[in-house]
Amino acid sequence: MQQAQDFQDESEAIYTLLSPLSDEDYAKPTLFKGWTIDEVLRHLHVWNIAADLALSDAEAFRAFLGQMAAGIRGGRLPDFEKVYLDGLSGTALRDAWIAQVRAMTPRFSDADPKARVPWVGPEMSVISSITARLMESWAHAQAVYDALGVERVDADRIGNIVRLGVNTYGWTFKNRKEEPPGPMPRLRLNAPSGAIWEYGESDDLIEGSASEFCQVVTQCRNIGDTSLSVLGPIATRWMAIAQCFAGPPQDPPPTGARHRA
């Protein structure tokens, strides 16, 4: 399953970013809710473990959900994740996280992509599960790239995130108890390789960098902080609220709130 390899390849790129850091560097705050690099990486590690459990041991996954529900009651998700990992931090956390990635990738590669696995909300297919892990890894790592002042160089595996954005167009509105205002706007996006990715046939048009489109649908950036061209009222509304990740509706960061240091 190519999506599993894409998940590992993206994680390996993040590992390369983290490799020069000292243990002390992981305490650096990011612009994502003030989370430290430690907290971002713990979040990725815990939910990678959870996805692996959902694939291989549904009962253990349900037990994890019970732990999480008890752990976050009246507290912060990062606090539960720190307790769950026994305070793991810094380079030891980095090494445990990448070891988990490398261990789970072949299990997902060998699984039936259409098989159903449990999750926090509705169950999903195996291919959707590992694609979500790729998306989450890419999106949360953006805060780390920004905090370290590093310009990210993407690969065409972000096409998985573009497709998530496309596939969640209608859901973005329904999640807010709104009806989609019309057909999905047409997309004309420049892939990292230079290829042109096109979706949709509407008169409304979103055009520009595929990386920036991914930043908007994952809510790493406000549309106003990108160079994307957005033409038409439906395209404008979608880009103002786009959300390709599960959970209750969330608003994108305000203009200027997320940026490279």
N, C-alpha and C positions, 0 to 999 in steps of 0.2 A: 504494500500500500504506500503510494508515493507520499501521502500526507504524513505518515509516520516518519519517513526519512526527512521530510521538510521540517517537521517539529524538531528532530535531533539537530539538523543543520542550523536552524535558527538558534537553538540553545547553545550549540558550539560557538556560534558567533558572539553570543552574550558572554560565554565563558572566556573567550579571547579578550573581550572588553574588561572583564573583571580580573584577569590574571595578574596584572601589575599591582593591584591594590593590596595595601597592608591591612591587618585586622582593624586598625583604627579608622581606616577610610570607610569602612562599612557603616560607621555611625553618622556619616554625612547625610543630612536631610535632602529630600528631593522636593520638587514642586507638586508632587501628587499627594495631596492631603497632608503634607509634611512628613510622610513616611520616610524613614531612613533607607539606605540601600539594603541594610540587613532586613528590614521589614518587607521590602519589595521581594527580596529573594526568598525569604521564609514563606511568603504568600504563594509564590510560584511552586516552591518545593512541596508544601503541604497539599496543594490541590493537584499536583502531579501524582503524589502518593494516592490521593483520593481517586483519581481517574484510573490508576492502575488497579486499585482495590475493586472498583466498580466493574472492571473487565474480568478480573480473576476470582473474586470472592465477594459476592453480593452481600452475604451476611456480615462480613467484616466491614464492608462499606456502610451498611446500615448502622453498625455499632459506631463507626466514625461520625456519622451524622448526629447520633445521640450525644457523643462527646462534644461536638461542635455546638449543638443547641444549648447544652448546659454551660459550655465555656464562654459563650458570647452574651449570655443573659446579663444585662446590665453593664456590659463591658465592650471593649473594642475587639474587632476581628484580629488585628495584629497581636493583641495580648494573648488570645487563645492560641494563635499559631506559634507564639514563642513558647508557651507552656507545652504545647503538643510536641514540640521539637526539643524539649528539655533545655531551652535557652541557647541552642546551637546558633553560632554567629560567625562572622568573619570568614576567613579562608576555610575553616572546617565546614561551615555551612555551604560555601561555594562547592567544595569537593563532594559533599553529600548530595547536593542538588544535581550536579552533573552526573554522578554515578547513578542516581535514580533515573535520569533521562536516558542514559545509555542502556540501562537494564530493561526499561519498559518499552523502548522503541521496537525491539524485535517481537515482543509479545503483541503489540498492536499491528505490526507488519504482517504477522502470521494469522491474525484473527479474521473472521468473516466480516467484511466492512459493513454488511447490512444487519448483522446481529444487533440486538437491542441491549443496552446497558442502563442501569439506574443512574440517576443524578439527583441533585438537590431539588430540582423541579421535575418536570416530565422526563421520562426516560428518553434516550436518544440512541442513534445508531453508533456503532464503533467508529465509523469514519467521521461522523460529526463530533464525537468525543475528542478524538486526537486533533481534529482541525481546530476545535475550541482551545485546546492546550497550546497549539501553535499561535493562535490569535492572542490569547492571554499573555503568553511569553513575550511576543513581539510588542504588545501594547504596554505592558508594565515596564519592560526594559527601556522604553523610550524615556521614562522619567530618569533612569540611571544614565543613559547617554547624555541627556540634558544636564544633569547635575555635574557630570564630569567634563562638560564642555566639548564633547566629542560629536562630530557630524557623522550621522549614521550612513552607511553605504548599504542599500538594500539589494536583494536578489529577487528574481522573478517568483520565488516561492510566496511572496506577498500576494500573488494572484489568488491564493486560498482565502485571504482576508478580503480582497475585493469581492469575491463571490459571496462571502458571508454578508458583506454590506448589501449586495444586490438582493440576496435571498431574504434579508430582514427588512426590506423596504416597507412592505405592508405591515409587518409586525411592529415596526417602530411606532406607527400611528395607532394601531389597535391596542398596543401596550399602554397608551395614554388615553384609551377609551375614545379615540377619534377614528373616523373612517378615512382610509387613504383618499386623498383629494383627487386622484386620477391615476393614470398609468405611471409606472416608474419613469422618471426622466431618462433621457438617453445619456449614456456615458461614453466618453472618448478619452481614454487615459493612456498616458505614456508610461510603459513598463520600464523597470530599471535597465533591461536589456536594449531598450530602444523600440521594442515592438509596440504596436497600438492595440489596446484592448477596448472593444466596443460592446456595449450592452444596450438593449432597449431601442424603442422606435418613436418615442414621444417627441413633441416639438420642443419641450423643455430640454436643456442641455447642461451637463456638467463636464468640463473639459480641463485637462491638465495632468499633473503628476499623480500617478497611481499611489505613490508613497503618501502624498498629502491627502488623497481620498481615504486611505487607510487610517491616517491620523484623525480624520474627522469622524469616521464611523465608529472608531474605538474610543472617541472622546479624549484623545491625547492633545488635540488642538481645537481651538475655536475656528470656524470657517473663516473668520476675519483675519486670522493669522496665517492664512495660506495664500498661494497665488492661483488657486483654482478659479476658473471662470464659471459662474453660475447664472444661467439665463432662464427666466421664467418663474412664475409664482410657486409652482409645485416643487421645482428644484430648490428654490430659496427656502421654503418651509422644511423640506426634508433635511437639508444640510444644517439647519438651525437646531434640529432635534435628533439627528441620526444616532442610532444605538444598535450595534451589531452583537452585543453581549446580553446574556440572560439577566433576569432580575427586574425589579420595579423600574419605572421610568427614571432616568437620571438626566440632568442637564449637562451640556458640555461646559468646559471651563470658560470663564469670562475672557473676552479679548485681552491678550497680553499676559494671561496668568501662567501659561505654560510655554517655556522657551528654553533654548540652549544657553547655558551660563557663559 
